[in-house]
Amino acid sequence: MDNRTTSVRGLSLRELLPDAQFLGADDIRVTSCSGDSRHCRAGDLFVALPGQNLDGHDFAAEAARRGAKAIVASRPVSGCCLPVCFVSDTRQAFGLICQGLVDNPSHRLRVVGVTGTNGKTTTSHLIGGILAAADSRLGMLGTLGYCDGVVAAPADHTTPPAPVVASWLARMEANQCTHAVLEASSHALAQHRLAGVRLDIACVTNVRQDHFDFHGNRRRYIAAKSRIFDQLAPEGVAVINADDSGSVACAAHFDGPLVTIGMETPAEITATLVEQYASEQTFLLDVGSDSIPVRSSLIGLHNIYNCMMAAAVGLVYGIDLNTIVRGIESVQFVPGRLERLECGQPYSVFVDYAHTPDALATCLDSLRGVTSGRVICVFGAGGDRDKQKRPLMGRAVEVRSDLAVVTTDNPRSEDPEEIAADIVAGFHDSSRAVVMHDRAEAIRWALSQAQSGDCVIIAGKGHEDYQIIGQRRNYFDDREVARHWLYESNLSQAWDRASA
């Protein structure tokens, strides 16, 4: 990926970064920048970004050889005599510079940021449905892809690097979008990828256990999530899940206007479940003295929370309740989020992205409530990621399923057998875990065990159409594997009936 941002307009670093210190120049004026020395071109500003394994400060000389005109750094650099702009945090400066080079489109767009351990993608799509129902033109950046209002592209990251964010926001404005919805991952917030982006509304869906391998502990994870409030405009509004302790903990970092949602705790927006089936649910959405029924094909209590959070965004923007409900109901499904597979089978099959203990527990609890038979769960854990959550995932599935099938997710550089062993260690009775390392085989076997009234949930990868084994990214889609087996099984059964 080319980590560069360019503009035909010059940008004054002294004006943009008033607290910066300059060496070798009174000011530095730039029309292009790069955060990767390998992509530097003549006239670029090189921003020395720290990384997990490498530090851009060590490559300033290479950037100079490639034609960089100046350096942004947080410490002295050696090997080049270019003008230097010293800042306390080069990642934050990089975001501000990238946005400045495209003339800060978020100052004219109406931008919503959504963060949280679970629910970011579904909430973002529900917000999109509401804004579309209100005749807004929308751009989006998130896990399922990027869209500038005209062109869509697959996502490399939930929240892309700063130059990519800047480019897509500029394209949204050029395509006359009125609104943008951005998913903000904890990694992105910790790395200031949204620096310079101005938000109208910041949503925190929930904060549970995830990414402790990166953040270290819950306190630092909450601190990273709370950085989304730094992006709010002076009149910006935060939307908080009052039923979630992590979301409430994030709110402690914010002293501006809050809108709360909840079903258990007093909140400004609440909901009451009326009825729930495997294909849909109905709930009452309550806002003050107003109450309105919502019929959604997104099932589970967690999706009611997602709907409430999206409704809060609509209300902040002044959209009437009827339009909000119409927008929520327009979202028939979100790829890989409790996505139903209907292939004529006499039992339910769902594919979900759940890859944390909490997400698995939430999905399984939701499905248990609409299943008359057994709940069968196929799941695994990603390699080179937070190992602490693996036994917790195993325990969550053991408690909530009738048949647990442990398989391979994206093992990356780890041994799949060791990952599976970490998961099974969380079972009180390890004999209850069926381990099948071949994911396709595990899916087919689980489906073959299902009977009428049962429910099979294939968890972990959701919308992903690949599997990372070692350094290789192989094509693999849970939904395609399951559909193929289901259609073949139905065809075989129909042939047997016809032959009888």
C-alpha positions as a Python dict, from the first residue, in 0.01 Angstrom:
ca = {
    (1, 'M'): (0, 0, 0),
    (2, 'D'): (136, 344, -94),
    (3, 'N'): (152, 531, 236),
    (4, 'R'): (152, 875, 70),
    (5, 'T'): (-82, 1174, 57),
    (6, 'T'): (-48, 1448, -204),
    (7, 'S'): (-214, 1781, -273),
    (8, 'V'): (-174, 2065, -519),
    (9, 'R'): (-204, 2307, -226),
    (10, 'G'): (87, 2389, -2),
    (11, 'L'): (50, 2320, 370),
    (12, 'S'): (235, 2513, 640),
    (13, 'L'): (355, 2286, 918),
    (14, 'R'): (404, 2582, 1151),
    (15, 'E'): (35, 2671, 1114),
    (16, 'L'): (-84, 2311, 1132),
    (17, 'L'): (144, 2207, 1421),
    (18, 'P'): (185, 2520, 1635),
    (19, 'D'): (361, 2335, 1920),
    (20, 'A'): (625, 2186, 1690),
    (21, 'Q'): (993, 2283, 1701),
    (22, 'F'): (1185, 2341, 1378),
    (23, 'L'): (1547, 2271, 1295),
    (24, 'G'): (1702, 2405, 975),
    (25, 'A'): (1398, 2610, 872),
    (26, 'D'): (1152, 2863, 1015),
    (27, 'D'): (867, 2673, 851),
    (28, 'I'): (821, 2376, 620),
    (29, 'R'): (567, 2399, 341),
    (30, 'V'): (465, 2073, 178),
    (31, 'T'): (239, 1943, -98),
    (32, 'S'): (293, 1571, -38),
    (33, 'C'): (395, 1341, 242),
    (34, 'S'): (485, 979, 305),
    (35, 'G'): (505, 763, 614),
    (36, 'D'): (715, 497, 440),
    (37, 'S'): (1069, 573, 325),
    (38, 'R'): (1036, 318, 43),
    (39, 'H'): (756, 525, -113),
    (40, 'C'): (920, 865, -77),
    (41, 'R'): (946, 1071, -393),
    (42, 'A'): (1111, 1400, -478),
    (43, 'G'): (959, 1683, -278),
    (44, 'D'): (781, 1463, -20),
    (45, 'L'): (770, 1534, 349),
    (46, 'F'): (879, 1217, 528),
    (47, 'V'): (705, 1144, 858),
    (48, 'A'): (906, 905, 1078),
    (49, 'L'): (648, 667, 1223),
    (50, 'P'): (726, 423, 1505),
    (51, 'G'): (624, 61, 1445),
    (52, 'Q'): (611, -262, 1640),
    (53, 'N'): (927, -396, 1475),
    (54, 'L'): (1080, -103, 1286),
    (55, 'D'): (1105, 271, 1352),
    (56, 'G'): (1079, 526, 1072),
    (57, 'H'): (1341, 743, 1244),
    (58, 'D'): (1598, 484, 1140),
    (59, 'F'): (1508, 532, 772),
    (60, 'A'): (1528, 911, 746),
    (61, 'A'): (1850, 887, 546),
    (62, 'E'): (1686, 654, 296),
    (63, 'A'): (1392, 896, 261),
    (64, 'A'): (1642, 1178, 197),
    (65, 'R'): (1816, 974, -74),
    (66, 'R'): (1480, 920, -241),
    (67, 'G'): (1416, 1294, -255),
    (68, 'A'): (1237, 1387, 68),
    (69, 'K'): (1253, 1762, 129),
    (70, 'A'): (1205, 1754, 509),
    (71, 'I'): (1142, 1523, 804),
    (72, 'V'): (882, 1512, 1080),
    (73, 'A'): (1030, 1335, 1382),
    (74, 'S'): (989, 1295, 1755),
    (75, 'R'): (1364, 1256, 1822),
    (76, 'P'): (1690, 1345, 1645),
    (77, 'V'): (1764, 1155, 1325),
    (78, 'S'): (2103, 1075, 1179),
    (79, 'G'): (2238, 1040, 830),
    (80, 'C'): (2066, 1338, 666),
    (81, 'C'): (2079, 1716, 688),
    (82, 'L'): (1722, 1799, 589),
    (83, 'P'): (1503, 2045, 780),
    (84, 'V'): (1325, 1870, 1067),
    (85, 'C'): (992, 1941, 1234),
    (86, 'F'): (997, 1795, 1586),
    (87, 'V'): (665, 1687, 1738),
    (88, 'S'): (574, 1482, 2043),
    (89, 'D'): (380, 1219, 1844),
    (90, 'T'): (458, 1163, 1477),
    (91, 'R'): (154, 940, 1423),
    (92, 'Q'): (-81, 1214, 1534),
    (93, 'A'): (107, 1467, 1321),
    (94, 'F'): (86, 1231, 1023),
    (95, 'G'): (-293, 1212, 1051),
    (96, 'L'): (-324, 1589, 1078),
    (97, 'I'): (-96, 1640, 777),
    (98, 'C'): (-281, 1382, 564),
    (99, 'Q'): (-615, 1546, 638),
    (100, 'G'): (-471, 1893, 580),
    (101, 'L'): (-334, 1796, 240),
    (102, 'V'): (-686, 1704, 122),
    (103, 'D'): (-832, 2022, 278),
    (104, 'N'): (-999, 1853, 575),
    (105, 'P'): (-1314, 1707, 414),
    (106, 'S'): (-1453, 1600, 753),
    (107, 'H'): (-1506, 1969, 834),
    (108, 'R'): (-1777, 1973, 567),
    (109, 'L'): (-1906, 1616, 580),
    (110, 'R'): (-2119, 1500, 873),
    (111, 'V'): (-1914, 1217, 1019),
    (112, 'V'): (-2007, 942, 1268),
    (113, 'G'): (-1742, 728, 1434),
    (114, 'V'): (-1829, 388, 1581),
    (115, 'T'): (-1600, 196, 1815),
    (116, 'G'): (-1644, -100, 2050),
    (117, 'T'): (-1533, -460, 2089),
    (118, 'N'): (-1847, -600, 1925),
    (119, 'G'): (-2117, -453, 1707),
    (120, 'K'): (-1921, -187, 1516),
    (121, 'T'): (-2002, -323, 1172),
    (122, 'T'): (-2371, -396, 1232),
    (123, 'T'): (-2425, -61, 1405),
    (124, 'S'): (-2252, 120, 1118),
    (125, 'H'): (-2475, -52, 863),
    (126, 'L'): (-2786, 30, 1065),
    (127, 'I'): (-2677, 395, 1082),
    (128, 'G'): (-2629, 378, 707),
    (129, 'G'): (-2981, 240, 665),
    (130, 'I'): (-3127, 524, 871),
    (131, 'L'): (-2933, 793, 687),
    (132, 'A'): (-3032, 642, 351),
    (133, 'A'): (-3398, 639, 459),
    (134, 'A'): (-3356, 1011, 535),
    (135, 'D'): (-3232, 1065, 176),
    (136, 'S'): (-2870, 1130, 275),
    (137, 'R'): (-2580, 1039, 48),
    (138, 'L'): (-2342, 818, 241),
    (139, 'G'): (-1981, 706, 243),
    (140, 'M'): (-1846, 431, 471),
    (141, 'L'): (-1516, 292, 597),
    (142, 'G'): (-1528, -34, 789),
    (143, 'T'): (-1458, -403, 817),
    (144, 'L'): (-1677, -500, 522),
    (145, 'G'): (-1526, -246, 284),
    (146, 'Y'): (-1485, 118, 188),
    (147, 'C'): (-1732, 320, -19),
    (148, 'D'): (-1711, 680, -142),
    (149, 'G'): (-2077, 700, -241),
    (150, 'V'): (-2005, 569, -592),
    (151, 'V'): (-1723, 313, -583),
    (152, 'A'): (-1676, 38, -325),
    (153, 'A'): (-1359, -157, -245),
    (154, 'P'): (-1272, -441, -5),
    (155, 'A'): (-1116, -343, 326),
    (156, 'D'): (-757, -417, 421),
    (157, 'H'): (-821, -289, 774),
    (158, 'T'): (-1130, -204, 977),
    (159, 'T'): (-987, 148, 997),
    (160, 'P'): (-725, 210, 727),
    (161, 'P'): (-401, 408, 772),
    (162, 'A'): (-422, 787, 784),
    (163, 'P'): (-344, 852, 414),
    (164, 'V'): (-615, 606, 308),
    (165, 'V'): (-871, 760, 544),
    (166, 'A'): (-788, 1103, 402),
    (167, 'S'): (-817, 983, 42),
    (168, 'W'): (-1156, 816, 92),
    (169, 'L'): (-1301, 1113, 280),
    (170, 'A'): (-1187, 1342, -1),
    (171, 'R'): (-1353, 1112, -254),
    (172, 'M'): (-1675, 1113, -50),
    (173, 'E'): (-1683, 1490, -56),
    (174, 'A'): (-1604, 1498, -429),
    (175, 'N'): (-1895, 1259, -487),
    (176, 'Q'): (-2126, 1492, -293),
    (177, 'C'): (-2178, 1265, 6),
    (178, 'T'): (-2346, 1440, 295),
    (179, 'H'): (-2248, 1188, 563),
    (180, 'A'): (-1972, 940, 642),
    (181, 'V'): (-1972, 650, 887),
    (182, 'L'): (-1633, 526, 1007),
    (183, 'E'): (-1559, 217, 1214),
    (184, 'A'): (-1279, 295, 1457),
    (185, 'S'): (-1075, -2, 1581),
    (186, 'S'): (-878, 19, 1904),
    (187, 'H'): (-553, -27, 1707),
    (188, 'A'): (-645, 266, 1483),
    (189, 'L'): (-733, 490, 1777),
    (190, 'A'): (-412, 399, 1960),
    (191, 'Q'): (-215, 479, 1644),
    (192, 'H'): (-400, 806, 1571),
    (193, 'R'): (-517, 695, 1226),
    (194, 'L'): (-818, 926, 1261),
    (195, 'A'): (-614, 1228, 1375),
    (196, 'G'): (-748, 1534, 1195),
    (197, 'V'): (-1090, 1376, 1132),
    (198, 'R'): (-1372, 1574, 1290),
    (199, 'L'): (-1667, 1370, 1419),
    (200, 'D'): (-2019, 1492, 1487),
    (201, 'I'): (-2104, 1178, 1685),
    (202, 'A'): (-1889, 913, 1857),
    (203, 'C'): (-2054, 579, 1945),
    (204, 'V'): (-1914, 324, 2191),
    (205, 'T'): (-2108, -1, 2153),
    (206, 'N'): (-1935, -197, 2432),
    (207, 'V'): (-1586, -270, 2562),
    (208, 'R'): (-1514, -634, 2649),
    (209, 'Q'): (-1195, -846, 2632),
    (210, 'D'): (-1003, -838, 2307),
    (211, 'H'): (-665, -731, 2168),
    (212, 'F'): (-488, -755, 2505),
    (213, 'D'): (-188, -883, 2308),
    (214, 'F'): (-163, -531, 2162),
    (215, 'H'): (-291, -311, 2446),
    (216, 'G'): (-163, -516, 2740),
    (217, 'N'): (-459, -486, 2976),
    (218, 'R'): (-818, -367, 3012),
    (219, 'R'): (-723, -21, 3138),
    (220, 'R'): (-510, 56, 2833),
    (221, 'Y'): (-773, -97, 2603),
    (222, 'I'): (-1040, 133, 2746),
    (223, 'A'): (-802, 429, 2718),
    (224, 'A'): (-750, 347, 2348),
    (225, 'K'): (-1124, 323, 2284),
    (226, 'S'): (-1178, 653, 2467),
    (227, 'R'): (-954, 833, 2219),
    (228, 'I'): (-1249, 845, 1981),
    (229, 'F'): (-1377, 1139, 2188),
    (230, 'D'): (-1064, 1335, 2093),
    (231, 'Q'): (-1202, 1346, 1739),
    (232, 'L'): (-1534, 1506, 1832),
    (233, 'A'): (-1610, 1857, 1711),
    (234, 'P'): (-1663, 2111, 1993),
    (235, 'E'): (-2039, 2052, 1972),
    (236, 'G'): (-1999, 1677, 1916),
    (237, 'V'): (-2212, 1416, 2093),
    (238, 'A'): (-2116, 1078, 2242),
    (239, 'V'): (-2353, 779, 2240),
    (240, 'I'): (-2291, 534, 2524),
    (241, 'N'): (-2429, 191, 2614),
    (242, 'A'): (-2537, 243, 2976),
    (243, 'D'): (-2568, -134, 3029),
    (244, 'D'): (-2203, -198, 2946),
    (245, 'S'): (-1942, -122, 3212),
    (246, 'G'): (-1668, -74, 2953),
    (247, 'S'): (-1871, 178, 2756),
    (248, 'V'): (-1951, 363, 3078),
    (249, 'A'): (-1581, 359, 3171),
    (250, 'C'): (-1502, 522, 2837),
    (251, 'A'): (-1761, 791, 2910),
    (252, 'A'): (-1561, 888, 3219),
    (253, 'H'): (-1302, 1028, 2975),
    (254, 'F'): (-1559, 1262, 2818),
    (255, 'D'): (-1722, 1573, 2962),
    (256, 'G'): (-1941, 1673, 2667),
    (257, 'P'): (-2303, 1592, 2579),
    (258, 'L'): (-2399, 1226, 2614),
    (259, 'V'): (-2689, 1019, 2481),
    (260, 'T'): (-2741, 688, 2660),
    (261, 'I'): (-2904, 366, 2546),
    (262, 'G'): (-2997, 67, 2760),
    (263, 'M'): (-3244, -206, 2843),
    (264, 'E'): (-3144, -272, 3206),
    (265, 'T'): (-3024, 69, 3322),
    (266, 'P'): (-3221, 396, 3302),
    (267, 'A'): (-3134, 554, 2967),
    (268, 'E'): (-3267, 810, 2722),
    (269, 'I'): (-3331, 545, 2457),
    (270, 'T'): (-3459, 206, 2570),
    (271, 'A'): (-3620, -101, 2414),
    (272, 'T'): (-3840, -392, 2512),
    (273, 'L'): (-3834, -727, 2335),
    (274, 'V'): (-4181, -835, 2220),
    (275, 'E'): (-4116, -1160, 2030),
    (276, 'Q'): (-3821, -1339, 1879),
    (277, 'Y'): (-3783, -1609, 1613),
    (278, 'A'): (-3494, -1756, 1420),
    (279, 'S'): (-3572, -1530, 1125),
    (280, 'E'): (-3678, -1203, 1291),
    (281, 'Q'): (-3760, -1023, 1613),
    (282, 'T'): (-3992, -743, 1718),
    (283, 'F'): (-3920, -490, 1990),
    (284, 'L'): (-4057, -158, 2112),
    (285, 'L'): (-3822, 136, 2076),
    (286, 'D'): (-3886, 392, 2349),
    (287, 'V'): (-3767, 753, 2331),
    (288, 'G'): (-3909, 972, 2603),
    (289, 'S'): (-4287, 944, 2583),
    (290, 'D'): (-4275, 798, 2232),
    (291, 'S'): (-4286, 422, 2170),
    (292, 'I'): (-4274, 258, 1829),
    (293, 'P'): (-4254, -108, 1721),
    (294, 'V'): (-3955, -228, 1519),
    (295, 'R'): (-3953, -553, 1324),
    (296, 'S'): (-3597, -651, 1241),
    (297, 'S'): (-3449, -951, 1064),
    (298, 'L'): (-3135, -904, 1277),
    (299, 'I'): (-3200, -1133, 1574),
    (300, 'G'): (-3061, -1136, 1927),
    (301, 'L'): (-3058, -890, 2214),
    (302, 'H'): (-2718, -762, 2103),
    (303, 'N'): (-2878, -647, 1778),
    (304, 'I'): (-3144, -458, 1971),
    (305, 'Y'): (-2857, -268, 2133),
    (306, 'N'): (-2709, -206, 1788),
    (307, 'C'): (-3047, -78, 1669),
    (308, 'M'): (-3081, 152, 1970),
    (309, 'M'): (-2735, 297, 1911),
    (310, 'A'): (-2812, 360, 1543),
    (311, 'A'): (-3145, 516, 1643),
    (312, 'A'): (-2958, 749, 1880),
    (313, 'V'): (-2745, 872, 1590),
    (314, 'G'): (-3057, 936, 1384),
    (315, 'L'): (-3216, 1131, 1668),
    (316, 'V'): (-2905, 1344, 1717),
    (317, 'Y'): (-2926, 1432, 1348),
    (318, 'G'): (-3293, 1528, 1390),
    (319, 'I'): (-3441, 1236, 1196),
    (320, 'D'): (-3798, 1145, 1294),
    (321, 'L'): (-3874, 810, 1457),
    (322, 'N'): (-4078, 671, 1167),
    (323, 'T'): (-3788, 727, 929),
    (324, 'I'): (-3545, 578, 1181),
    (325, 'V'): (-3755, 262, 1206),
    (326, 'R'): (-3785, 240, 829),
    (327, 'G'): (-3407, 263, 804),
    (328, 'I'): (-3350, -6, 1066),
    (329, 'E'): (-3597, -241, 901),
    (330, 'S'): (-3434, -187, 561),
    (331, 'V'): (-3120, -369, 679),
    (332, 'Q'): (-3212, -729, 603),
    (333, 'F'): (-2874, -876, 696),
    (334, 'V'): (-2514, -780, 753),
    (335, 'P'): (-2264, -1018, 588),
    (336, 'G'): (-2115, -1262, 836),
    (337, 'R'): (-2311, -1124, 1133),
    (338, 'L'): (-2555, -1397, 1235),
    (339, 'E'): (-2606, -1443, 864),
    (340, 'R'): (-2867, -1713, 798),
    (341, 'L'): (-2805, -1977, 534),
    (342, 'E'): (-3133, -2098, 384),
    (343, 'C'): (-3074, -2401, 165),
    (344, 'G'): (-3389, -2600, 234),
    (345, 'Q'): (-3249, -2777, 540),
    (346, 'P'): (-3483, -2856, 836),
    (347, 'Y'): (-3256, -2681, 1087),
    (348, 'S'): (-3102, -2337, 1124),
    (349, 'V'): (-2752, -2250, 1006),
    (350, 'F'): (-2581, -1921, 1089),
    (351, 'V'): (-2238, -1779, 1010),
    (352, 'D'): (-2098, -1516, 1245),
    (353, 'Y'): (-1776, -1321, 1296),
    (354, 'A'): (-1775, -1389, 1674),
    (355, 'H'): (-1413, -1440, 1777),
    (356, 'T'): (-1410, -1324, 2139),
    (357, 'P'): (-1551, -1494, 2451),
    (358, 'D'): (-1820, -1230, 2487),
    (359, 'A'): (-1922, -1235, 2121),
    (360, 'L'): (-1949, -1615, 2124),
    (361, 'A'): (-2155, -1609, 2444),
    (362, 'T'): (-2384, -1342, 2300),
    (363, 'C'): (-2443, -1531, 1975),
    (364, 'L'): (-2502, -1863, 2147),
    (365, 'D'): (-2742, -1709, 2401),
    (366, 'S'): (-2935, -1545, 2117),
    (367, 'L'): (-2962, -1869, 1922),
    (368, 'R'): (-3052, -2076, 2227),
    (369, 'G'): (-3358, -1857, 2271),
    (370, 'V'): (-3492, -1937, 1923),
    (371, 'T'): (-3386, -2304, 1898),
    (372, 'S'): (-3605, -2597, 2002),
    (373, 'G'): (-3332, -2857, 1949),
    (374, 'R'): (-2957, -2861, 2002),
    (375, 'V'): (-2710, -2578, 1944),
    (376, 'I'): (-2398, -2693, 1756),
    (377, 'C'): (-2101, -2455, 1744),
    (378, 'V'): (-1801, -2470, 1509),
    (379, 'F'): (-1528, -2226, 1615),
    (380, 'G'): (-1156, -2165, 1653),
    (381, 'A'): (-914, -1886, 1746),
    (382, 'G'): (-675, -1679, 1540),
    (383, 'G'): (-303, -1741, 1560),
    (384, 'D'): (-54, -1468, 1659),
    (385, 'R'): (-331, -1294, 1852),
    (386, 'D'): (-443, -1261, 2215),
    (387, 'K'): (-382, -1604, 2371),
    (388, 'Q'): (-552, -1513, 2699),
    (389, 'K'): (-896, -1526, 2544),
    (390, 'R'): (-866, -1879, 2399),
    (391, 'P'): (-962, -2082, 2710),
    (392, 'L'): (-1234, -1825, 2782),
    (393, 'M'): (-1374, -1888, 2435),
    (394, 'G'): (-1371, -2263, 2502),
    (395, 'R'): (-1553, -2217, 2832),
    (396, 'A'): (-1815, -1988, 2677),
    (397, 'V'): (-1894, -2245, 2407),
    (398, 'E'): (-1893, -2545, 2642),
    (399, 'V'): (-2148, -2380, 2870),
    (400, 'R'): (-2382, -2266, 2593),
    (401, 'S'): (-2371, -2536, 2326),
    (402, 'D'): (-2474, -2900, 2306),
    (403, 'L'): (-2198, -2992, 2063),
    (404, 'A'): (-1870, -2798, 2038),
    (405, 'V'): (-1646, -2847, 1736),
    (406, 'V'): (-1302, -2686, 1776),
    (407, 'T'): (-1130, -2617, 1446),
    (408, 'T'): (-875, -2394, 1277),
    (409, 'D'): (-944, -2023, 1223),
    (410, 'N'): (-652, -1819, 1083),
    (411, 'P'): (-356, -1996, 1247),
    (412, 'R'): (-98, -1772, 1079),
    (413, 'S'): (246, -1873, 1210),
    (414, 'E'): (118, -2081, 1506),
    (415, 'D'): (63, -2455, 1520),
    (416, 'P'): (-314, -2523, 1487),
    (417, 'E'): (-284, -2808, 1738),
    (418, 'E'): (-144, -2572, 2002),
    (419, 'I'): (-420, -2317, 1940),
    (420, 'A'): (-684, -2590, 1973),
    (421, 'A'): (-520, -2712, 2294),
    (422, 'D'): (-539, -2360, 2438),
    (423, 'I'): (-912, -2350, 2360),
    (424, 'V'): (-984, -2697, 2498),
    (425, 'A'): (-800, -2601, 2819),
    (426, 'G'): (-1098, -2381, 2897),
    (427, 'F'): (-1341, -2675, 2897),
    (428, 'H'): (-1425, -2824, 3236),
    (429, 'D'): (-1481, -3154, 3054),
    (430, 'S'): (-1238, -3174, 2761),
    (431, 'S'): (-1417, -3481, 2625),
    (432, 'R'): (-1702, -3248, 2523),
    (433, 'A'): (-1478, -3080, 2263),
    (434, 'V'): (-1462, -3243, 1921),
    (435, 'V'): (-1136, -3128, 1759),
    (436, 'M'): (-1109, -3124, 1380),
    (437, 'H'): (-826, -2912, 1243),
    (438, 'D'): (-950, -2908, 883),
    (439, 'R'): (-1209, -2628, 889),
    (440, 'A'): (-1404, -2749, 586),
    (441, 'E'): (-1422, -3100, 733),
    (442, 'A'): (-1535, -2959, 1068),
    (443, 'I'): (-1814, -2757, 905),
    (444, 'R'): (-1936, -3052, 701),
    (445, 'W'): (-1925, -3286, 1001),
    (446, 'A'): (-2117, -3042, 1222),
    (447, 'L'): (-2386, -3003, 956),
    (448, 'S'): (-2410, -3381, 919),
    (449, 'Q'): (-2488, -3406, 1292),
    (450, 'A'): (-2775, -3157, 1281),
    (451, 'Q'): (-3134, -3274, 1297),
    (452, 'S'): (-3469, -3103, 1255),
    (453, 'G'): (-3504, -2818, 1504),
    (454, 'D'): (-3129, -2790, 1572),
    (455, 'C'): (-2913, -2485, 1508),
    (456, 'V'): (-2557, -2482, 1372),
    (457, 'I'): (-2345, -2171, 1425),
    (458, 'I'): (-2016, -2143, 1234),
    (459, 'A'): (-1822, -1875, 1419),
    (460, 'G'): (-1503, -1679, 1391),
    (461, 'K'): (-1459, -1576, 1030),
    (462, 'G'): (-1797, -1439, 928),
    (463, 'H'): (-1763, -1242, 605),
    (464, 'E'): (-1399, -1338, 547),
    (465, 'D'): (-1333, -1533, 228),
    (466, 'Y'): (-981, -1643, 312),
    (467, 'Q'): (-782, -1843, 563),
    (468, 'I'): (-429, -1743, 664),
    (469, 'I'): (-201, -2042, 715),
    (470, 'G'): (163, -1953, 765),
    (471, 'Q'): (232, -1670, 521),
    (472, 'R'): (-27, -1788, 271),
    (473, 'R'): (-371, -1639, 232),
    (474, 'N'): (-589, -1916, 88),
    (475, 'Y'): (-938, -1871, -47),
    (476, 'F'): (-1191, -2003, 204),
    (477, 'D'): (-1549, -1898, 274),
    (478, 'D'): (-1748, -2063, 555),
    (479, 'R'): (-2073, -1977, 380),
    (480, 'E'): (-1966, -2134, 52),
    (481, 'V'): (-1850, -2455, 223),
    (482, 'A'): (-2175, -2483, 418),
    (483, 'R'): (-2403, -2401, 125),
    (484, 'H'): (-2229, -2654, -98),
    (485, 'W'): (-2270, -2931, 160),
    (486, 'L'): (-2632, -2836, 233),
    (487, 'Y'): (-2734, -2833, -133),
    (488, 'E'): (-2551, -3159, -200),
    (489, 'S'): (-2715, -3316, 105),
    (490, 'N'): (-3060, -3198, 5),
    (491, 'L'): (-3007, -3324, -349),
    (492, 'S'): (-2891, -3662, -221),
    (493, 'Q'): (-3191, -3691, 11),
    (494, 'A'): (-3429, -3594, -269),
    (495, 'W'): (-3270, -3859, -495),
    (496, 'D'): (-3305, -4120, -219),
    (497, 'R'): (-3674, -4035, -174),
    (498, 'A'): (-3735, -4052, -548),
    (499, 'S'): (-3560, -4390, -571),
    (500, 'A'): (-3751, -4541, -278),
}
